[in-house]
Amino acid sequence: MKNRSLVSIDDFSKAEWLKILNLAEGFEKNPKQRLLEGNVVATLFFEPSTRTRLSFESAASYLGAKVIGFSDASSTSVKKGETLNDTILTVSNYADIIVMRHPREGSARYASEIAPVPVVNAGDGANQHPTQTLLDLYSIRKTQGKLDNIHITFVGDLKYGRTVHSLVISLCNFNATFHLVSPIELKLPSYVKRHIKDAKLKYHQYTELSEAISKSDILYMTRIQKERFSDPIEYEKVKNAYVLKNSMLEEARENMKVLHPLPRVNEITVDVDTNPMAYYFQQAQNGVYVRQALLTSILGKK
């Protein structure tokens, strides 16, 4: 993995994903390892982020790296009309690795092709979010004791949800069974379903959340993303399609955990937070350890 970019979850093999997860276990036990002293990590966030940006910066800081970058492109030369090409080539002079989030699909791939340093995709539009996938895999393995043969239910925005797309593709390598709960307008895209079909795995589609909860080892809730809708009326139609309440978990399997890439709006009520099945805040914490593993692997320190 040394000096390689991570744009799509497919850029790394199953064996390499597992290596990252195993390294993350070590960082969870001892996160303050000064392995990246002398290195500079650039975080370029052209789109708002809390957990992804801060967990990358936390991971780099715990490892002793310097962090540069921005969280608001309007305060950079982009506002003056600087192209993505020029931004990437310029920042490459200042950093050993670039972590980038951009609203345009394909932007991370483009950046990786022109940058002389590795690029990590922290989300490109509605396309992919591979580092979220790695921390999701870590969270699933930690809570279930395995990755193989799980029943996972995805709920909400399956059309624009880049976290869903990447995680479905990765779980096709672990013989998962998929339960897909969404409004008709927000169904999982055909190209993602094709991965399931090519792997000869099963998926089931629902419009009612209650039909899938009792079948789930993992219940993966997602936010209906207002920013992905060009028509506000269409967003209003589906924004409250699914709301998970604590009472709905009474029939859930004992081993079931509720995940969410966050931020949540109103799709999980706060009374779920104290249920032992709620795991989304620990899931966010796991992002630090996984990103530590990723940074040290790409920069050749592990």
C-alpha positions as CSV (number, residue, x, y, z in Angstrom):
1,M,0.0,0.0,0.0
2,K,3.0,2.3,0.3
3,N,2.6,5.5,-1.8
4,R,-0.7,4.3,-3.3
5,S,-3.8,6.4,-3.5
6,L,-7.2,5.3,-2.1
7,V,-10.0,6.6,-4.3
8,S,-12.3,3.7,-4.5
9,I,-12.7,0.8,-2.1
10,D,-11.7,-1.4,-5.0
11,D,-8.2,0.2,-5.1
12,F,-7.2,-2.1,-2.3
13,S,-7.7,-5.8,-2.1
14,K,-9.6,-7.8,0.5
15,A,-6.3,-8.8,2.1
16,E,-5.2,-5.2,2.3
17,W,-8.5,-4.2,3.9
18,L,-7.9,-6.8,6.5
19,K,-4.4,-5.6,7.1
20,I,-5.8,-2.1,7.8
21,L,-8.3,-3.5,10.2
22,N,-5.7,-5.5,12.1
23,L,-3.4,-2.5,12.3
24,A,-6.4,-0.4,13.6
25,E,-6.8,-2.9,16.5
26,G,-3.2,-2.0,17.6
27,F,-3.9,1.7,17.3
28,E,-7.1,1.3,19.4
29,K,-4.9,-0.2,22.2
30,N,-2.2,2.5,21.8
31,P,-3.2,5.5,19.6
32,K,-0.3,7.8,20.6
33,Q,2.5,6.3,18.5
34,R,4.7,9.0,17.0
35,L,5.2,7.2,13.7
36,L,4.7,10.2,11.4
37,E,6.9,12.8,12.9
38,G,8.4,14.8,10.1
39,N,5.5,14.1,7.8
40,V,2.8,16.6,6.6
41,V,-0.8,15.6,6.0
42,A,-2.9,18.0,3.9
43,T,-6.7,17.9,4.4
44,L,-8.6,19.6,1.6
45,F,-12.3,19.8,2.3
46,F,-14.2,21.5,-0.5
47,E,-17.4,20.3,1.2
48,P,-18.5,20.5,4.8
49,S,-17.4,17.7,7.2
50,T,-17.1,17.2,10.9
51,R,-16.2,13.5,11.7
52,T,-14.2,12.7,8.6
53,R,-12.0,15.8,8.7
54,L,-11.5,15.9,12.4
55,S,-10.8,12.1,12.7
56,F,-8.2,12.3,10.0
57,E,-6.6,15.3,11.7
58,S,-6.8,13.6,15.1
59,A,-5.3,10.5,13.6
60,A,-2.4,12.5,12.0
61,S,-1.8,14.5,15.2
62,Y,-1.7,11.4,17.5
63,L,0.9,10.0,15.0
64,G,3.1,13.2,15.3
65,A,2.4,14.5,11.8
66,K,1.8,18.2,11.0
67,V,-1.6,19.0,9.5
68,I,-2.3,21.7,6.9
69,G,-5.3,22.4,4.8
70,F,-8.8,24.0,4.8
71,S,-12.3,23.2,5.7
72,D,-14.0,25.9,3.7
73,A,-12.9,26.3,0.0
74,S,-14.4,29.8,0.0
75,S,-11.5,31.0,2.1
76,T,-8.9,29.8,-0.5
77,S,-7.9,30.7,-4.0
78,V,-10.6,28.5,-5.3
79,K,-12.9,31.5,-4.7
80,K,-10.7,33.4,-7.1
81,G,-11.2,30.8,-9.8
82,E,-8.2,28.5,-9.2
83,T,-8.8,25.1,-10.8
84,L,-8.7,21.8,-9.0
85,N,-5.6,20.9,-11.1
86,D,-3.7,23.9,-9.8
87,T,-4.8,23.5,-6.2
88,I,-3.7,19.8,-6.1
89,L,-0.4,20.5,-7.8
90,T,0.3,23.4,-5.5
91,V,-0.6,21.6,-2.3
92,S,1.5,18.6,-3.4
93,N,4.6,20.8,-2.9
94,Y,3.7,21.2,0.8
95,A,2.5,17.7,1.9
96,D,3.4,14.0,1.9
97,I,-0.2,12.9,1.4
98,I,-3.5,14.6,0.5
99,V,-6.9,13.8,2.0
100,M,-9.6,15.4,-0.1
101,R,-13.4,15.7,0.0
102,H,-15.1,17.3,-3.0
103,P,-18.7,17.6,-4.1
104,R,-17.9,16.5,-7.7
105,E,-18.0,12.8,-8.6
106,G,-14.7,11.7,-10.1
107,S,-12.7,14.6,-8.5
108,A,-10.7,12.3,-6.3
109,R,-9.7,10.0,-9.2
110,Y,-8.6,13.1,-11.2
111,A,-6.6,14.4,-8.2
112,S,-4.9,11.0,-7.8
113,E,-3.9,11.0,-11.4
114,I,-2.2,14.4,-11.4
115,A,-0.7,14.5,-7.8
116,P,2.9,13.4,-7.2
117,V,1.8,12.3,-3.7
118,P,-0.8,9.8,-2.6
119,V,-4.4,11.0,-2.5
120,V,-7.1,9.6,-0.1
121,N,-10.7,10.1,-1.1
122,A,-12.7,11.5,1.8
123,G,-15.9,11.5,-0.3
124,D,-16.5,12.6,-3.9
125,G,-20.1,13.7,-4.4
126,A,-22.5,10.7,-4.3
127,N,-19.8,8.3,-5.6
128,Q,-17.7,6.7,-2.9
129,H,-16.3,7.2,0.7
130,P,-13.7,4.3,1.1
131,T,-12.3,5.3,4.4
132,Q,-15.8,5.3,5.9
133,T,-16.1,1.8,4.5
134,L,-13.0,0.7,6.3
135,L,-14.2,2.0,9.7
136,D,-17.6,0.5,9.0
137,L,-15.9,-2.9,8.4
138,Y,-13.9,-2.4,11.6
139,S,-17.1,-1.6,13.5
140,I,-19.0,-4.6,12.1
141,R,-16.1,-7.0,12.9
142,K,-15.7,-5.6,16.4
143,T,-19.4,-6.0,17.2
144,Q,-20.2,-9.2,15.4
145,G,-16.8,-11.0,15.8
146,K,-16.7,-11.6,12.0
147,L,-17.3,-10.1,8.6
148,D,-18.6,-13.2,6.8
149,N,-22.2,-14.2,6.4
150,I,-23.9,-11.2,8.1
151,H,-27.3,-9.9,7.3
152,I,-27.0,-6.1,6.9
153,T,-29.9,-3.7,6.4
154,F,-29.4,-0.3,4.7
155,V,-32.0,2.3,5.4
156,G,-32.8,5.6,3.8
157,D,-30.9,7.3,1.0
158,L,-29.4,4.4,-0.9
159,K,-29.3,6.4,-4.2
160,Y,-27.0,9.2,-3.2
161,G,-25.4,7.6,-0.1
162,R,-21.8,7.2,-1.0
163,T,-21.1,5.4,2.3
164,V,-23.7,2.8,1.4
165,H,-22.3,2.3,-2.1
166,S,-18.8,1.6,-0.9
167,L,-19.8,-0.6,2.0
168,V,-22.1,-2.8,-0.2
169,I,-19.3,-3.3,-2.7
170,S,-16.8,-4.3,0.0
171,L,-19.3,-6.7,1.7
172,C,-19.7,-8.5,-1.5
173,N,-16.4,-10.1,-0.6
174,F,-17.7,-11.5,2.6
175,N,-20.9,-13.4,1.6
176,A,-23.3,-10.8,3.1
177,T,-27.0,-10.8,2.6
178,F,-28.4,-7.3,1.9
179,H,-31.7,-5.9,3.0
180,L,-32.4,-2.6,1.3
181,V,-35.0,-0.2,2.7
182,S,-35.7,3.0,0.9
183,P,-38.4,5.1,-0.9
184,I,-38.8,4.1,-4.6
185,E,-37.0,7.4,-5.5
186,L,-33.9,6.5,-3.5
187,K,-33.3,2.9,-4.4
188,L,-29.8,1.5,-4.6
189,P,-28.3,2.3,-8.0
190,S,-28.1,-0.5,-10.6
191,Y,-24.3,-0.3,-10.8
192,V,-24.0,-1.1,-7.1
193,K,-26.6,-3.9,-7.4
194,R,-24.5,-5.4,-10.2
195,H,-21.7,-6.0,-7.7
196,I,-24.2,-8.1,-5.6
197,K,-25.4,-10.0,-8.6
198,D,-21.9,-10.7,-9.9
199,A,-21.0,-12.1,-6.4
200,K,-24.1,-14.3,-6.6
201,L,-25.4,-12.9,-3.3
202,K,-28.9,-12.2,-2.2
203,Y,-30.6,-8.8,-1.7
204,H,-34.1,-8.0,-0.7
205,Q,-35.8,-4.6,-1.2
206,Y,-38.4,-3.0,1.1
207,T,-40.3,0.2,1.5
208,E,-41.2,-0.4,5.2
209,L,-38.4,-0.4,7.8
210,S,-40.4,-2.7,10.2
211,E,-40.2,-5.5,7.7
212,A,-36.4,-5.7,7.9
213,I,-35.3,-5.0,11.6
214,S,-35.8,-8.6,12.9
215,K,-33.7,-10.0,10.0
216,S,-30.7,-7.8,10.7
217,D,-27.3,-8.3,12.4
218,I,-26.4,-4.7,11.4
219,L,-29.0,-1.9,10.9
220,Y,-27.3,0.8,8.9
221,M,-29.3,4.0,9.1
222,T,-28.6,7.0,6.7
223,R,-29.7,10.6,6.5
224,I,-31.8,11.7,3.6
225,Q,-29.3,14.2,2.1
226,K,-31.0,17.5,1.3
227,E,-27.9,18.7,-0.5
228,R,-28.1,16.0,-3.1
229,F,-31.6,17.1,-4.3
230,S,-31.9,19.6,-7.1
231,D,-35.6,19.9,-6.5
232,P,-36.6,20.9,-2.9
233,I,-40.1,19.5,-3.4
234,E,-38.7,16.0,-4.1
235,Y,-36.7,16.3,-0.8
236,E,-39.7,17.3,1.2
237,K,-41.6,14.1,-0.1
238,V,-39.0,11.7,1.4
239,K,-37.2,13.6,4.2
240,N,-39.0,11.8,7.0
241,A,-39.5,8.5,5.3
242,Y,-37.8,6.5,8.1
243,V,-37.4,7.3,11.7
244,L,-35.9,4.6,14.1
245,K,-37.4,4.7,17.6
246,N,-36.3,2.7,20.6
247,S,-39.6,0.8,20.8
248,M,-38.9,-0.5,17.2
249,L,-35.9,-2.5,18.5
250,E,-37.9,-4.8,20.8
251,E,-38.0,-7.5,18.2
252,A,-34.4,-7.1,17.1
253,R,-31.8,-9.9,17.3
254,E,-29.7,-9.7,20.5
255,N,-26.5,-9.2,18.5
256,M,-27.9,-6.5,16.4
257,K,-26.1,-3.1,16.3
258,V,-27.3,0.2,14.9
259,L,-24.7,2.0,12.7
260,H,-25.0,5.5,11.1
261,P,-22.2,7.4,9.2
262,L,-23.6,10.6,10.8
263,P,-24.6,13.4,11.0
264,R,-28.1,12.4,11.8
265,V,-31.0,14.7,11.5
266,N,-34.2,13.0,12.8
267,E,-33.8,9.5,11.4
268,I,-32.8,8.1,14.8
269,T,-34.6,9.4,17.9
270,V,-32.5,10.3,20.9
271,D,-34.1,7.6,23.0
272,V,-32.2,5.0,20.9
273,D,-28.9,6.5,22.1
274,T,-29.0,4.7,25.5
275,N,-30.0,1.3,24.0
276,P,-27.0,-1.1,24.0
277,M,-27.7,-1.7,20.3
278,A,-26.8,1.9,19.4
279,Y,-23.2,1.9,18.2
280,Y,-22.9,5.0,16.0
281,F,-20.8,7.2,18.3
282,Q,-18.3,4.3,18.9
283,Q,-18.4,3.8,15.2
284,A,-17.2,7.4,14.7
285,Q,-14.5,6.9,17.3
286,N,-13.2,3.9,15.4
287,G,-12.6,6.2,12.5
288,V,-9.5,7.5,14.2
289,Y,-7.8,4.1,14.6
290,V,-8.6,3.0,11.0
291,R,-7.3,6.3,9.6
292,Q,-4.2,6.0,11.7
293,A,-3.7,2.5,10.1
294,L,-4.3,3.9,6.7
295,L,-2.0,6.9,6.9
296,T,0.9,4.8,8.3
297,S,0.4,2.1,5.6
298,I,0.4,4.5,2.7
299,L,3.3,6.5,4.1
300,G,5.3,3.3,4.6
301,K,5.5,3.3,8.4
302,K,3.6,0.1,9.0
